[in-house]
Amino acid sequence: MSISAKMSDYRAVYYRYQRWEESIREGIRRLTPKQKAKLQKWIKILEQPRSLYLKFFSHPEVAAVCTNCQGFCCHTANKYLEPIDLIYAVAIDPEFRLPNLDEKFILEKISSGEDENVCLFLSQQGCLLKNERPHVCLFYFCLTERFAKFLDFPKRLVAEYYYFKEKRYQAHNQYDHLENKILSLLKKVELRYFYKEDE
C-alpha cells in the first residue's frame, strides 16, 4: 500500500473517532437530569473492572513485562476504540479530548515502517490515551510466551493473573451489554455517528 493510501486510511479512522467524540459530548449535554443519573450509574459499573485491571497492570513486575514487550498487543488491530470507550472518557472527564494527531505524527508512524495494524494512538512514548485507553486494551492478556514470565512472580501476582485472565470475558460482556443500553439512551437525544457500523 502506498504512503498516500496509508495516510488516507489513518485519517479516516481518526476522523471517525473525532465524530464519535463530538456526538457523544453533545449527546451527554442534551440528557435530562434523570437520564444523566442513569448514565452515571452505568459508568460506575464500568469503572469497577477498569480500576481493577489498571491496578493489576500497574504492579511494577507486570508493567515491566508489558514495557519490555514494546507493544505487541498494540500491533494486532488498528481499530481499538469503540463508542463505549469515548462515552466513558467523556462522562468521567468532561474536559477529555482525543490526542491531537497531526499530519506529521501520522506520517512519522507510516515512515517508521510500522505495520498497518498498529494502533493509531501508539507513540514512541507509549499509549497516548493513558488511563482512558480502550477496554479491549485493558482486558487483553497476551497469548504469547511473554506472560509465561508470571510463573516466576510472587504467588499473589500469579493468582491475580489467572483470576483476571478468566474474568476478562465477563468484563467484555458487561461492556457490550451496557454499551447497547447507553447508545440507546444517547440516540434519543443525539443521532449523529452513533452506529458502530459507521465507517
N, C-alpha and C positions, 0 to 999 in steps of 0.2 A: 504494500500500500504506500502511495506517495505521501510526502510530508504534508502537502496541502489537504489531502484526503483525511489524514490523521487529525490535522488541525480542525477540520470541519466536524469530525466525529466528537472530538473533545469539547468543542464549542457547543455542539448540540446537547450533549449530556449536561454541561454546566448551565446552559440556558434553561433546560428543563427544571433543574434544581432551583434556579432563581425564580422561575414562575411558580413552582410549588410554594416556596418560601413566601413570596408576595401574597399568594392567595390564602395561605394558612394564616398569615398575620392579619389580613383583612377579615377572614372568617372568624377568628377569635375575637377581634374587635367588635364584630356585629352580634355576638352572642348575648342573650339576655342574662341577667344575674343568675337565674335558675339554671340555664344551660352552662354557664361558666362554672357553677358549683359542681355540676355533673362532670364536666371536663376535668376539673381539678381532682375529683375523686378518682377518676380513671388514671390520671397522670401519676397520682401517688401509688397506685397499684403497679404501674410500670417502673416507678422509681426503685421499688424494692429489689427486683432481680438485678437491675443496673448497678445499684450500690454494692450488692454482694459480689458481683463479678469484677467490678472495678477494684474492690478491696482485695480480692484474690490475686488479680494480676498486678497489684501494687506491691506484693511481697517482693523484697529485693531479689530473692532467688529466682522467682518466676519472671520478674521483669528482666533479669539478666539473660534468661533463655530467649525471651522474645527479642531483646535488643541484639543479641549475637546472631539471631536468625536473619535480621535485616529485612523483615517484611515479607516473608514467603507468602503469608496469608493475604497480604495486600496486593499480590500479583495474580490472584486466582480468578478474579472477575472485575470488570470495570464499572459495574452498576451496583453500588453498595447501598446508597441512600434510598430509603423508602419514605413515603409521605409521613408515616408514623414517627420517624426519626426527627424530621423537621418540626412536626407538631409538638413533640416532647421538648425539643430545644427551645422553641418559641414560647411554649407555655411555662417552662421553668424560668426562662430569662427573656423578657420582652425585648431586651436590647440585643439579643443574639442576632448575628448576621453571618452568613456564609463567608468564608475567607475569599478575599478578592483575588481571583486567578486571572491575571492579565495575560496578554498575548506572549510576553516574554517568558513567563513561568511555563505556559503550555508548550512553547517552542523548545525550551530547555528540557522538558520532560521527553519530548519526542526525539530531540537531538542526542539525548543521553543513551539512546538505544534500548530504553525500557520497552518491554513487550506491551502489546496493545491492551492487555487485560489489567494493567496496573491501575490501582485506584487513583482517581483524579486528585484526591487530597493528600496523597503521599508525597512528602517533600524529603529533601536530604536531611532535614532535622527531625523527621518522623511525621506523625499524623497531625495535620493542620486543624482537625476538628477537636483534638484533645479529649476532654471528658464528655463531649457531646457526640462522640463518634457513633456510627450506626449500631443498632442492636445486633445485627448479623456479625459485626466485628467483635463485640463484647462476648457473645456466646459461642464464638468459634474456638474449637480446640484442634490444634494441628494434628493431622492424622499421619504425619511422617514420624521418623525416629527421633526427631528433635526433642519431643516431650518425654522420651524414654528416660531422659536425664532426671525426671522427677523421682525415679526409683531410688536415687541417691540422696534425696532430700529428707528432712526430718519427717517422722511419721505423720505429724499433724498436717503437713502440706500434701503428702501423698494421699491422705484421707480426703482432704478438701478437693484435690484434683479429681479424684474419681467421683466424688459427690457432685461437683459442679458439671463434670462431663456428662453425667447421667441426667442432671436436671435441666440441661440446656434445651432439650426438646420440649419440655414443659414450658420453659420460658419463651421459646419461639411461638408455641401455640397460643400462649397468653397474649403475646404481642399481636399476632394475627387476628385473634378474637376481638381485642379492644380496638385495633386499627379499623375494623369494619364498623364498629359502633361509633367511633369518633368521626370517621369520614361521613357517615350517615348524618351525624349531628351537624357537621360543618357544611355539608352540601345543602342544608336547609337555608343557610344564610349566605353562602358564597359558593357559586357553582364552577368557577373557572379552575381548570387544571387539576381537579381533584380525582382524576381517574388514573389508576396505576397503568392502564393501557396507553395513557397519553405518551406518545413518543415524539 
